[in-house]
């Protein structure tokens, strides 16, 4: 497998990880919030609770990671881990910044 192919597969994993987190966070908001979607995000950001919503959404990354491993797509699984780490860094910056 060439260097370009490896980078492409890691990129796919990163994109899948970010999309899975967005879907998970959206499901979390729609299921548990009593206000509309945008208001919930704005309020969560102002009150520094956005990290908790993103962390809950990132739980879908576990399923993506193990699905890629089961399919022997190691580099995509690595990309999901990278996306999860990037989201964790964002949460730390948002929480303490």
C-alpha positions as CSV (number, residue, x, y, z in Angstrom):
1,X,0.0,0.0,0.0
2,X,1.4,3.3,-1.1
3,X,1.9,6.4,1.0
4,X,-0.9,8.2,-0.8
5,X,-3.3,5.3,-0.3
6,X,-2.5,5.3,3.5
7,X,-3.1,9.1,3.8
8,X,-6.4,8.7,1.9
9,X,-7.6,5.9,4.2
10,X,-6.7,7.9,7.3
11,X,-8.5,10.9,5.9
12,X,-11.6,8.8,5.3
13,X,-11.4,7.6,8.9
14,X,-11.1,11.2,10.2
15,X,-14.1,12.3,8.1
16,X,-16.2,9.3,9.3
17,X,-15.2,10.1,12.9
18,X,-16.3,13.7,12.6
19,X,-19.5,12.9,10.9
20,X,-20.3,10.1,13.4
21,X,-19.7,12.6,16.3
22,X,-22.0,15.2,14.6
23,X,-24.7,12.6,14.1
24,X,-24.4,11.4,17.7
25,X,-24.5,14.9,19.1
26,X,-27.5,15.7,16.9
27,X,-29.4,12.7,18.2
28,X,-28.5,13.6,21.7
29,X,-29.8,17.1,21.3
30,X,-33.0,16.1,19.5
31,X,-33.7,13.4,22.1
32,X,-33.0,15.3,25.3
33,X,-33.4,19.0,24.5
34,X,-36.7,20.8,25.1
35,X,-35.7,23.8,23.0
36,X,-35.0,23.9,19.3
37,X,-31.7,22.7,17.9
38,X,-29.9,26.0,17.3
39,X,-30.9,27.4,20.6
40,X,-29.6,24.3,22.4
41,X,-26.2,24.6,20.7
42,X,-26.0,28.3,21.4
43,X,-26.9,27.8,25.1
44,X,-24.5,24.9,25.4
45,X,-21.7,26.9,24.0
46,X,-22.4,29.9,26.2
47,X,-22.6,27.8,29.3
48,X,-19.6,25.7,28.3
49,X,-21.6,22.5,28.0
50,X,-20.9,21.9,24.3
51,X,-18.1,19.6,25.3
52,X,-20.5,17.3,27.1
53,X,-22.7,17.1,24.1
54,X,-19.8,16.4,21.7
55,X,-18.4,13.8,24.1
56,X,-21.8,12.0,24.1
57,X,-21.9,12.2,20.3
58,X,-18.4,10.8,20.1
59,X,-19.6,7.5,21.5
60,X,-20.6,6.6,18.0
61,X,-16.9,6.6,17.1
62,X,-16.5,3.4,19.2
63,X,-18.8,1.6,16.8
64,X,-17.0,3.1,13.7
65,X,-13.6,2.1,15.1
66,X,-14.5,-1.5,15.8
67,X,-16.4,-1.8,12.5
68,X,-13.2,-0.7,10.6
69,X,-11.1,-3.1,12.7
70,X,-13.5,-6.0,11.9
71,X,-13.2,-5.2,8.2
72,X,-9.4,-5.1,8.5
73,X,-9.3,-1.4,7.6
74,X,-6.6,-0.4,10.0
75,X,-5.8,3.0,8.6
76,X,-9.5,4.1,8.6
77,X,-9.7,3.0,12.2
78,X,-6.6,5.1,12.9
79,X,-8.4,8.0,11.3
80,X,-11.3,7.6,13.6
81,X,-8.9,7.7,16.6
82,X,-7.3,10.9,15.3
83,X,-10.8,12.5,14.8
84,X,-11.7,11.5,18.4
85,X,-8.5,13.1,19.7
86,X,-9.1,16.2,17.7
87,X,-12.6,16.4,19.2
88,X,-11.2,15.9,22.7
89,X,-8.7,18.8,22.1
90,X,-11.6,21.0,20.9
91,X,-13.6,20.0,24.1
92,X,-10.6,21.0,26.3
93,X,-10.1,24.3,24.5
94,X,-13.8,25.1,24.7
95,X,-14.1,24.1,28.4
96,X,-11.0,25.8,29.7
97,X,-10.2,28.4,27.0
